[in-house]
Amino acid sequence: QVQLVESGGGLVQAGGSLRLSCAASGRTFGNDVMGWFRQAPGKEREFVAALRWRGGSTYYADSVKGRFTISTDNAKNTVYLQMNSLKPEDTAIYYCAVDKNSMRVRTRETEYDYWGQGTQVTVSS
C-alpha cells in the first residue's frame, strides 16, 4: 500500500521560506515521477514541480520557477519542496503525488496515481 505523508507546512510571512517533505513508502519508486501540486481556496489543483525519482531534469510551473526547488533523498525515500521568497499567492494546500512507471514528467493531476493528504501553507502579507 503506497503512502505519501507530507509535512513542513505552516504560516510564514511574505518573503520567507518553508521546506515541505513527503515521506513515501509502499513501493519501489525508482521508475516513478514525483510531483508537487497545490490547491488554493476556490481554485483547481495545479502543478507546482516534479522530477524523476532516479534523477534528471526538474520541472516547475512558471509561477514558482526560480523560487522553489524539488529534490529527493533516496536513502530516506523522501521528496522535498524548498520554497523561498514566498508570496501570499502561494497560499494553498500542497500535495505530494506519484506518477508510477512514467517515462517522462507530466503535469496533469489526472496522470498521477497516488496522493498524499496535503499540508497547508499560508503566506501572510
PyMOL commands that set and color helices and strands:
alter all, ss='L'
color gray80, all
select helices_A, chain A and resi 74-76+88-90+109-111
alter helices_A, ss='H'
color red, helices_A
select strands_A, chain A and resi 3-7+10-13+18-25+33-39+46-52+58-60+68-73+78-83+92-99+114-115+119-124
alter strands_A, ss='S'
color yellow, strands_A
deselect
rebuild
show_as cartoon
